[in-house]
Amino acid sequence: MASRTPAPLAHPDLDDVDLRTVLSALSDPLRLEMVVRLINSPGLSCGGFFPHLTASVLTRHFRALREAGIIRQSDSGIRRENVLRKDELDQRFPGLIDLIVKEADRTPSQSSQ
């Protein structure tokens, strides 16, 4: 399938994923909730996250997660699917995603605001 973007989506190699960048991307409550949702629903399309937010707002958050190396995005027809790079991140930073998700579950959701 052809990509919806003029150039292929950039995904950093595992060796280029930086802990500071990952933590910075996950410091935003909305992005953190996006990651939690991807653990429970791998392959969720962009439109399946927060219908009350505009596409431009979601695009900015998805780009931050993708460029930090946290998610992988691919186009399938008119859908852009998102997958958490958990196995890869566990290789690079063992236990980090599990810890972050566990802590996120202890904190009230910000997506409804």
PLY file of the C-alpha trace (Angstrom):
ply
format ascii 1.0
element vertex 113
property float x
property float y
property float z
element edge 112
property int vertex1
property int vertex2
end_header
0.00 0.00 0.00
1.14 3.49 -0.68
1.92 5.68 2.28
-0.36 8.61 3.05
2.74 10.75 3.49
5.09 11.87 0.69
8.08 10.26 2.42
8.18 7.05 4.44
7.61 7.44 8.17
10.89 7.62 10.08
11.38 5.12 12.90
14.66 5.23 14.81
16.81 2.12 15.03
16.82 0.49 18.43
20.44 1.55 19.03
19.45 5.17 18.44
16.61 5.16 20.99
17.66 7.38 23.88
16.27 6.93 27.41
15.95 10.68 27.96
13.93 11.05 24.76
11.66 8.14 25.70
11.01 9.54 29.17
10.43 13.01 27.77
7.86 11.71 25.30
6.09 9.76 28.03
6.01 12.72 30.41
2.94 14.00 28.59
-0.18 12.41 30.16
-1.98 12.03 26.83
0.96 10.25 25.20
1.30 8.03 28.25
-2.34 7.04 27.95
-1.83 6.36 24.24
0.92 3.89 25.15
-1.30 2.21 27.74
-4.05 1.85 25.14
-1.61 0.31 22.67
-0.61 -2.32 25.21
-4.26 -3.33 25.44
-5.08 -2.87 21.72
-2.06 -3.44 19.46
-2.54 -2.10 15.94
-5.11 0.50 17.00
-5.64 3.07 14.26
-5.10 6.76 14.88
-8.84 7.39 14.80
-9.44 4.85 17.58
-7.80 6.86 20.35
-9.48 10.12 21.34
-12.39 11.14 19.07
-12.77 14.47 20.90
-9.27 15.63 19.83
-8.47 17.08 16.43
-6.35 15.15 13.93
-3.61 17.78 14.11
-3.28 17.41 17.88
-3.14 13.62 17.63
-0.64 13.78 14.78
1.74 15.82 16.93
1.52 13.28 19.76
1.93 10.28 17.46
4.97 11.90 15.85
6.57 12.47 19.27
6.03 8.82 20.21
7.27 7.55 16.83
10.37 9.75 16.77
11.21 8.72 20.35
11.14 5.09 19.20
8.16 4.13 21.34
5.70 3.24 18.58
5.85 1.99 15.02
3.29 3.31 12.55
2.29 1.81 9.22
-0.34 2.67 6.66
-2.95 0.10 5.70
-5.27 1.61 3.12
-6.69 4.76 4.66
-5.84 3.66 8.21
-2.60 4.42 10.01
-1.98 1.63 12.49
0.10 2.01 15.63
2.06 -0.65 17.45
4.00 -0.25 20.67
7.63 -1.31 20.20
7.53 -3.06 23.58
9.73 -6.04 22.73
12.37 -3.75 21.24
12.19 -1.32 24.15
12.45 -4.23 26.60
15.69 -5.24 24.88
17.07 -1.71 25.18
15.60 -0.79 28.59
14.48 -3.98 30.38
11.29 -3.53 32.39
10.90 0.18 31.60
7.58 -0.02 29.75
6.09 -2.39 32.34
7.08 0.01 35.13
5.71 3.03 33.29
2.40 1.30 32.56
2.13 0.08 36.16
2.65 3.63 37.43
0.23 5.04 34.84
-2.46 2.69 36.13
-2.03 4.27 39.57
-2.59 7.80 38.21
-5.99 9.18 37.09
-6.54 9.44 33.34
-6.03 12.82 31.68
-7.71 12.01 28.33
-11.16 13.12 29.37
-9.98 16.66 30.06
0 1
1 2
2 3
3 4
4 5
5 6
6 7
7 8
8 9
9 10
10 11
11 12
12 13
13 14
14 15
15 16
16 17
17 18
18 19
19 20
20 21
21 22
22 23
23 24
24 25
25 26
26 27
27 28
28 29
29 30
30 31
31 32
32 33
33 34
34 35
35 36
36 37
37 38
38 39
39 40
40 41
41 42
42 43
43 44
44 45
45 46
46 47
47 48
48 49
49 50
50 51
51 52
52 53
53 54
54 55
55 56
56 57
57 58
58 59
59 60
60 61
61 62
62 63
63 64
64 65
65 66
66 67
67 68
68 69
69 70
70 71
71 72
72 73
73 74
74 75
75 76
76 77
77 78
78 79
79 80
80 81
81 82
82 83
83 84
84 85
85 86
86 87
87 88
88 89
89 90
90 91
91 92
92 93
93 94
94 95
95 96
96 97
97 98
98 99
99 100
100 101
101 102
102 103
103 104
104 105
105 106
106 107
107 108
108 109
109 110
110 111
111 112
